[in-house]
C-alpha cells in the first residue's frame, strides 16, 4: 500500500513538473545527452544498459532518489533511446549540442 502511495506521488510530481516550460522530459534529455561519451561507444544491449544506468546516475544527482530516477529514465529516455542514438550517429556535430539532439527527437 505504501508503495502505491509513493508511486502515485512520483507520477503526480513528474506530471506537475512536466507542465512547466520545457518540462522534465527536456531537462532529462539534455542532461543525458551531455553525458553521451559515457555510453555512446557501447553496442547493442550493452549500450541500452549503459545509457539507462547513466541516465539514472544523472537524475539521482538532482532528485536524490533512486526509485524516482529509475521511473523518470524508463518513462522519458528509454522509449526515445534508439531515436536519440540514431540522431547522434547521423549528426555527429550535434553530439556536443544536447539542445539540438533533444529538439530533433521531440523531447524539447
Backbone as CSV, one residue per row, in Angstrom:
resi,resn,N_x,N_y,N_z,CA_x,CA_y,CA_z,C_x,C_y,C_z
1,UNK,0.820,-1.190,0.000,0.000,0.000,0.000,0.864,1.254,0.000
2,UNK,1.920,1.250,0.842,2.815,2.406,0.879,3.478,2.618,-0.474
3,UNK,3.857,1.511,-1.123,4.494,1.615,-2.427,3.558,2.301,-3.424
4,UNK,2.284,1.939,-3.397,1.305,2.531,-4.303,1.169,4.026,-4.050
5,UNK,1.175,4.424,-2.812,1.075,5.850,-2.464,2.308,6.592,-2.960
6,UNK,3.482,6.007,-2.744,4.726,6.632,-3.202,4.731,6.727,-4.723
7,UNK,4.321,5.659,-5.398,4.284,5.659,-6.849,3.334,6.732,-7.380
8,UNK,2.177,6.863,-6.768,1.223,7.903,-7.174,1.819,9.294,-6.967
9,UNK,2.521,9.473,-5.870,3.161,10.757,-5.598,4.234,11.063,-6.633
10,UNK,5.005,10.055,-7.005,6.054,10.230,-8.014,5.429,10.605,-9.360
11,UNK,4.397,9.889,-9.742,3.729,10.174,-11.009,3.138,11.581,-10.995
12,UNK,2.509,11.955,-9.919,1.926,13.298,-9.812,3.009,14.371,-9.874
13,UNK,4.123,14.137,-9.187,5.220,15.110,-9.204,5.819,15.230,-10.599
14,UNK,6.004,14.101,-11.263,6.556,14.115,-12.618,5.614,14.841,-13.574
15,UNK,4.323,14.589,-13.439,3.349,15.261,-14.302,3.335,16.757,-14.042
16,UNK,3.323,17.149,-12.795,3.298,18.570,-12.454,4.552,19.270,-12.966
17,UNK,5.683,18.632,-12.784,6.943,19.231,-13.236,6.972,19.341,-14.750
18,UNK,6.397,18.356,-15.448,6.423,18.357,-16.911,5.554,19.453,-17.503
19,UNK,4.685,20.016,-16.717,3.830,21.079,-17.211,4.534,22.434,-17.251
20,UNK,5.727,22.520,-16.656,6.497,23.754,-16.696,7.046,23.947,-18.101
21,UNK,7.722,25.087,-18.334,8.225,25.481,-19.650,8.674,24.320,-20.533
22,UNK,9.878,23.841,-20.377,10.382,22.758,-21.212,10.014,21.402,-20.657
23,UNK,9.683,21.324,-19.405,9.290,20.070,-18.798,10.461,19.189,-18.421
24,UNK,10.147,18.217,-17.637,11.166,17.310,-17.136,11.760,16.466,-18.255
25,UNK,10.969,16.139,-19.250,11.454,15.339,-20.367,12.622,16.032,-21.066
26,UNK,12.488,17.303,-21.304,13.541,18.082,-21.957,14.774,18.185,-21.066
27,UNK,14.565,18.462,-19.809,15.676,18.601,-18.862,16.473,17.312,-18.762
28,UNK,15.777,16.203,-18.605,16.449,14.907,-18.503,17.187,14.589,-19.800
29,UNK,16.559,14.845,-20.921,17.191,14.576,-22.206,18.501,15.350,-22.345
30,UNK,18.470,16.629,-22.050,19.677,17.453,-22.185,20.793,16.956,-21.274
31,UNK,20.454,16.636,-20.034,21.459,16.145,-19.096,22.020,14.803,-19.570
32,UNK,21.143,13.955,-20.059,21.525,12.626,-20.517,22.428,12.702,-21.749
33,UNK,22.040,13.491,-22.737,22.831,13.619,-23.961,24.199,14.239,-23.660
34,UNK,24.252,15.137,-22.690,25.521,15.772,-22.323,26.536,14.753,-21.806
35,UNK,26.065,13.605,-21.350,26.979,12.560,-20.842,27.173,11.445,-21.863
36,UNK,26.867,11.702,-23.112,26.881,10.644,-24.133,28.227,9.966,-24.297
37,UNK,29.320,10.643,-23.985,30.626,9.994,-24.123,30.757,8.793,-23.195
38,UNK,29.926,8.731,-22.157,29.967,7.614,-21.212,29.225,6.376,-21.700
39,UNK,28.345,6.525,-22.688,27.547,5.376,-23.114,27.453,5.179,-24.621
40,UNK,27.760,6.181,-25.408,27.551,6.095,-26.853,28.441,5.056,-27.530
41,UNK,29.615,4.793,-26.993,30.542,3.846,-27.599,30.152,2.388,-27.453
42,UNK,29.225,2.072,-26.579,28.785,0.686,-26.387,27.917,0.245,-27.567
43,UNK,27.720,-1.043,-27.701,26.899,-1.584,-28.788,25.747,-2.413,-28.241
44,UNK,24.653,-2.478,-28.982,23.516,-3.349,-28.691,22.927,-3.170,-27.303
45,UNK,22.649,-4.303,-26.663,22.025,-4.287,-25.343,22.926,-3.622,-24.313
46,UNK,24.236,-3.761,-24.485,25.175,-3.114,-23.558,25.026,-1.599,-23.628
47,UNK,24.738,-1.083,-24.821,24.549,0.356,-24.984,23.307,0.816,-24.232
48,UNK,22.210,0.084,-24.387,20.987,0.475,-23.689,21.185,0.429,-22.178
49,UNK,21.806,-0.622,-21.694,22.043,-0.751,-20.254,22.938,0.378,-19.750
50,UNK,23.998,0.677,-20.496,24.909,1.754,-20.104,24.200,3.109,-20.156
51,UNK,23.374,3.309,-21.171,22.662,4.577,-21.333,21.668,4.799,-20.191
52,UNK,20.883,3.791,-19.877,19.897,3.932,-18.805,20.597,4.084,-17.455
53,UNK,21.677,3.347,-17.241,22.437,3.493,-15.994,22.985,4.908,-15.858
54,UNK,23.469,5.479,-16.958,23.990,6.856,-16.934,22.857,7.843,-16.684
55,UNK,21.716,7.617,-17.296,20.559,8.482,-17.077,20.177,8.479,-15.601
56,UNK,20.085,7.305,-15.021,19.718,7.189,-13.601,20.739,7.917,-12.736
57,UNK,22.009,7.736,-13.049,23.079,8.404,-12.296,22.917,9.924,-12.342
58,UNK,22.624,10.447,-13.516,22.462,11.897,-13.697,21.233,12.406,-12.951
59,UNK,20.122,11.689,-13.071,18.874,12.127,-12.447,18.940,12.013,-10.925
60,UNK,19.630,11.006,-10.404,19.771,10.854,-8.954,20.468,12.072,-8.350
61,UNK,21.399,12.672,-9.086,22.088,13.861,-8.591,21.111,15.006,-8.317
62,UNK,20.034,15.051,-9.065,19.039,16.112,-8.888,17.914,15.684,-7.962
63,UNK,17.349,14.524,-8.227,16.180,14.062,-7.479,16.526,13.445,-6.126
64,UNK,17.750,12.976,-5.965,18.215,12.362,-4.706,17.418,11.120,-4.332
65,UNK,16.835,10.455,-5.333,16.028,9.270,-5.067,16.184,8.288,-6.223
66,UNK,16.700,7.111,-5.946,16.952,6.093,-6.965,15.661,5.651,-7.653
67,UNK,14.601,5.442,-6.892,13.335,4.984,-7.454,12.757,6.017,-8.418
68,UNK,12.793,7.274,-8.033,12.290,8.348,-8.894,13.137,8.422,-10.160
69,UNK,14.456,8.330,-10.012,15.353,8.394,-11.165,15.077,7.250,-12.138
70,UNK,14.906,6.042,-11.621,14.598,4.902,-12.486,13.288,5.115,-13.227
71,UNK,12.287,5.588,-12.510,10.977,5.838,-13.115,11.092,6.872,-14.239
72,UNK,11.768,7.977,-13.968,11.878,9.049,-14.958,12.674,8.610,-16.182
73,UNK,13.765,7.905,-15.980,14.580,7.441,-17.110,13.835,6.405,-17.945
74,UNK,13.146,5.493,-17.287,12.392,4.476,-18.021,11.177,5.069,-18.719
75,UNK,10.635,6.149,-18.183,9.459,6.784,-18.767,9.818,7.697,-19.933
76,UNK,10.867,8.495,-19.770,11.177,9.516,-20.768,12.317,9.161,-21.713
77,UNK,13.379,8.555,-21.236,14.557,8.315,-22.073,14.484,6.976,-22.804
78,UNK,14.149,5.924,-22.109,14.177,4.587,-22.716,13.350,4.497,-24.002
79,UNK,12.121,5.032,-24.034,11.343,4.930,-25.276,11.955,5.699,-26.453
80,UNK,12.760,6.708,-26.169,13.357,7.540,-27.219,14.823,7.215,-27.464
81,UNK,15.362,6.225,-26.751,16.796,5.955,-26.804,17.288,5.650,-28.214
82,UNK,16.607,4.778,-28.939,17.038,4.447,-30.305,17.045,5.691,-31.191
83,UNK,16.037,6.520,-31.039,15.945,7.750,-31.833,17.072,8.726,-31.470
84,UNK,17.376,8.841,-30.184,18.472,9.709,-29.734,19.789,9.215,-30.322
85,UNK,20.040,7.925,-30.198,21.286,7.344,-30.702,21.387,7.531,-32.212
86,UNK,20.314,7.249,-32.915,20.320,7.382,-34.373,20.624,8.816,-34.789
87,UNK,19.996,9.766,-34.124,20.242,11.173,-34.465,21.703,11.536,-34.209
88,UNK,22.251,11.081,-33.101,23.631,11.416,-32.763,24.621,10.756,-33.721
89,UNK,24.303,9.552,-34.186,25.179,8.882,-35.152,25.074,9.529,-36.530
90,UNK,23.869,9.949,-36.915,23.669,10.580,-38.218,24.186,12.020,-38.248
91,UNK,24.252,12.658,-37.093,24.665,14.063,-36.989,25.728,14.208,-35.906
92,UNK,26.944,13.740,-36.170,27.984,13.755,-35.139,28.259,15.141,-34.560
93,UNK,28.057,16.172,-35.347,28.304,17.527,-34.841,27.318,17.914,-33.745
94,UNK,26.159,17.284,-33.723,25.152,17.580,-32.701,25.473,16.934,-31.356
95,UNK,26.426,16.019,-31.312,26.751,15.339,-30.061,27.182,16.318,-28.980
96,UNK,27.703,17.461,-29.380,28.135,18.470,-28.415,27.035,19.474,-28.095
97,UNK,25.875,19.331,-28.732,24.764,20.260,-28.514,23.509,19.483,-28.120
98,UNK,23.361,19.278,-26.826,22.245,18.479,-26.314,20.893,19.062,-26.708
99,UNK,20.792,20.380,-26.745,19.516,21.011,-27.098,19.089,20.633,-28.517
100,UNK,20.033,20.587,-29.453,19.710,20.205,-30.832,19.216,18.762,-30.900
101,UNK,19.904,17.881,-30.203,19.524,16.463,-30.210,18.125,16.305,-29.620
102,UNK,17.904,16.896,-28.477,16.621,16.732,-27.776,15.467,17.375,-28.535
103,UNK,15.741,18.467,-29.219,14.718,19.098,-30.056,14.409,18.212,-31.257
104,UNK,15.449,17.635,-31.861,15.265,16.782,-33.036,14.436,15.540,-32.722
105,UNK,14.555,15.019,-31.527,13.800,13.811,-31.153,12.498,14.169,-30.432
106,UNK,12.168,15.444,-30.459,10.898,15.964,-29.920,10.740,15.747,-28.409
107,UNK,11.860,15.899,-27.697,11.790,15.854,-26.231,11.855,17.254,-25.640
108,UNK,12.161,18.226,-26.488,12.171,19.637,-26.077,11.342,20.451,-27.051
